[in-house]
Amino acid sequence: MQRHHAWRSLSLIGGLALLLLPLLTASCGREPTDPARSNLNGVWKSFDGHFNLYNIELVLVQPAPGLVTGIWTSQGRVDKSCPPSPLCRDTSTVIGRSEVAQVVLDLQGMGPFVGQLVQKDTLRGAIRLEGRNFHLKFGRYP
């Protein structure tokens, strides 16, 4: 009699587990590559200087969650054709994505930027240029 009762209890527990399984899997966190809910719209500036480029500025727009477009400018030129100064500037487009785990931007003509939004108005990461990583911190400005 006790065996029959034990099997019935196990069957009940197994049935409840099957019913709860969809609820448990639905409550898991978002995937690292899912589009981020954060907003990167605005003007971002880095006063760090690397590789003949200084005062890098990003003007970013998010046309849809996780998608990023814009323009980058800097003092100095990627091709090192002139020294960094207000008169010597470089510029091109930005395309990329903002994910739960990271921000990946292709600063076209300069290289890929991979970083994280560490605060609402602070973006930290690195630009890969000529086989080296150049670490940058961007702040969002009004």
HELIX and SHEET records of a PDB file:
HELIX    1   1 GLN A    2  ALA A   26  1                                  25    
SHEET    1   A 9 GLY A  42  SER A  46  0                                        
SHEET    2   A 9 TYR A  54  ALA A  64 -1                                        
SHEET    3   A 9 LEU A  67  GLN A  75 -1                                        
SHEET    4   A 9 ARG A  89  SER A  98 -1                                        
SHEET    5   A 9 VAL A 103  LEU A 107 -1                                        
SHEET    6   A 9 GLY A 111  GLN A 119 -1                                        
SHEET    7   A 9 THR A 122  LEU A 129 -1                                        
SHEET    8   A 9 ARG A 132  TYR A 141 -1                                        
SHEET    9   A 9 GLY A  42  SER A  46 -1                                        
END                                                                             
